[in-house]
């Protein structure tokens, strides 16, 4: 009677001797194995293509291709190379056994065989094969866990770089203001005059830094590489005005000019103001890093219609012409080669002309993550020698409200 551990095992017998086949089929079947039969090498190979056995008992001396050649061919096929093969033969010379092992066999049974010996060898090599399969599965699981841990480590690295990257600009600006005040105090008997507007800008800058840290920590606790949004109606003109004031120290350092051409009549966008501020800061910082001093930056925006599917409602098959605001950050710099523009929003991609920076190329990647989270698109138009225009789209507050209602 078969045992539960052997009932599922299939054995392929390959022998041209009917007497041997009869004895083996009965003995193996009585032991609980499922048995299939082939009487030559070609039919054995053909059978394994559609019914893969767990083990093969293979005669050496057969018509057509012999057992050695059959084994060679089985081991050359990816799907069958791991099936254990036990040779059965009257050849007992050491040379013949070595030839069998070189062909890929795992064992050798000499004819005339004893059934008890056949059953023990079959049982042993099936057990070895089971252990090997378990080891392979465990190794694959271990490799998958290692890959997951590597992904988690990379995500943590992105998170830490995002924190340092996006805090660098406001901290630099605040530090420059404080150094300027310190210089004034040194030349004025220790007294520095600070206007209310400067204090307000510094408070706003620190508020944004705190909001950014809270946002990044919230994002990290849920999904390290995700973007946490707190969208609301945002007046773009006012946001850019604040941005222009805050960036004045860094612009002065680089002898650069930032022009706000956004119309006051633009409709409010539906966005997270702190995340949107990050996008503008990264695009401005990117332009300053990759161009020589004296740069002119122009910020603009216009209302456009974008054809899009109705979000969140599969029952509505029509396309909507959704109003979006297309924001641009244009510079008068050196421009970007076309081959660089294809993947410049990927993680850790940097331009060839970066100066005075040890950054890791994270800024544009973060911009894309933020804009995509808002449901917008981002891109760049550029030509060498003619400057660059980075653009991104955002939904208007009214259009976003309508989509939510749908």
ABEGO torsion letter per residue (X at the ends): XBBAAAAABBBBBBBABAAAAAAAAAAAAAAGBBBBBBABAAAAAAAAAABBBABBBBBABBBEBBAAAAAAAAAABAAAAABBBBBBBABABAAAAAAAAAAGBABBBBOBBBAAAAAAAAAAAAAAAAAAAAAAAAAAAAAAAAAAAAAAAAAAAAAAAAAAAAAAAAAAAAAAAAAAAAAAAAAAGGBBBBBAAAAAAAAAAAAAAAAAAAAAAAAAAABAABBBBBBBBBBAAAAAAAAAAAAAAAAAAAGBBBBBABBAABBBBBBBAAAAAAAAAAAAAAAAAABBBGBBBBBBBBBBBBBBBBBGBAABABBBBBBBBBBBBBBABAEBBAAAAAAAABBGBBBAABBGBABAGAAAAAAAAAAAAAGBBBBBBBBBGAEBBBBBBBBBAAAAAAAAAX
